[in-house]
Amino acid sequence: MPGTLHIFRLKSDPPQYQVDFNLGANSWVRVFDAHGLDEFLRHSWALPESEVEAMLGELRAIGHTTEAFVDMQESHLAEMGFAESPSDK
């Protein structure tokens, strides 16, 4: 089941980003530095290079970006360093 990926810039210097992944009623979160975020976006799931570049461009320009229909398995999120986040139920 695909989820939604939200990325927010937390700090500008040095760059730090919070990645929230919402999958149904569950939410997962992880904080990345710039290099880690780049690696995550390019290698963790199969997005076209043009979409990765567009997301990174939005982060640089406005500080946040969202990508819908991201197919990451919930069972792999913990091993990828994500922590389950409390969600409003």
C-alpha positions in Angstrom: 0.0 0.0 0.0 1.5 3.3 -1.0 2.0 6.1 1.5 2.8 9.8 1.4 6.2 11.3 2.0 6.5 14.8 3.5 10.0 16.4 3.8 10.6 19.6 5.8 13.8 21.6 6.2 14.5 21.8 10.0 17.8 23.8 9.8 19.6 25.7 7.1 23.1 25.6 8.5 24.0 22.8 8.5 21.1 21.5 6.4 18.8 19.1 8.3 15.6 17.6 7.1 12.7 15.8 8.7 11.1 13.0 6.7 7.6 12.0 7.6 6.1 8.9 6.0 2.3 8.4 6.4 1.0 5.0 5.6 -2.7 4.6 6.4 -3.2 5.5 10.0 0.5 5.0 10.8 3.2 7.6 10.7 7.0 7.2 10.7 9.7 9.9 11.1 13.4 10.2 10.5 15.9 13.2 10.5 18.6 13.4 7.8 21.5 15.6 7.0 21.7 16.8 3.4 23.9 13.9 2.2 21.7 11.3 4.0 18.6 12.7 2.5 20.1 12.6 -1.0 21.1 9.0 -0.5 17.7 8.1 0.8 15.8 9.7 -2.1 18.0 8.2 -4.8 18.4 4.7 -3.4 15.6 3.7 -1.0 12.8 3.5 -3.6 12.6 3.7 -7.3 11.6 7.3 -8.1 12.7 8.7 -11.5 15.8 11.0 -11.3 13.7 13.9 -12.5 11.3 13.5 -9.6 14.2 13.4 -7.1 15.7 16.5 -8.6 12.3 18.3 -8.5 11.9 17.4 -4.8 15.4 18.6 -3.9 14.7 21.8 -5.8 11.5 22.4 -3.8 13.3 21.8 -0.6 16.0 24.4 -1.5 13.4 26.9 -2.7 10.6 26.7 -0.2 11.7 24.3 2.5 9.3 21.5 2.1 8.0 19.0 -0.5 5.5 16.1 -0.7 5.4 13.0 -2.8 2.2 10.9 -2.9 2.0 7.2 -3.8 5.4 6.2 -2.4 5.7 2.5 -2.1 7.9 1.7 1.0 7.0 -1.4 3.0 6.1 -0.6 6.6 8.1 -3.7 7.7 11.3 -2.1 6.3 11.0 1.4 7.9 12.5 0.5 11.2 15.6 -1.0 9.6 15.9 2.1 7.5 16.1 4.2 10.7 12.6 5.5 10.9 10.8 5.7 14.2 7.0 5.2 14.6 5.5 8.5 15.4 2.3 8.9 17.4 -0.6 9.8 15.2 -4.0 11.3 15.9 -6.6 8.6 16.0 
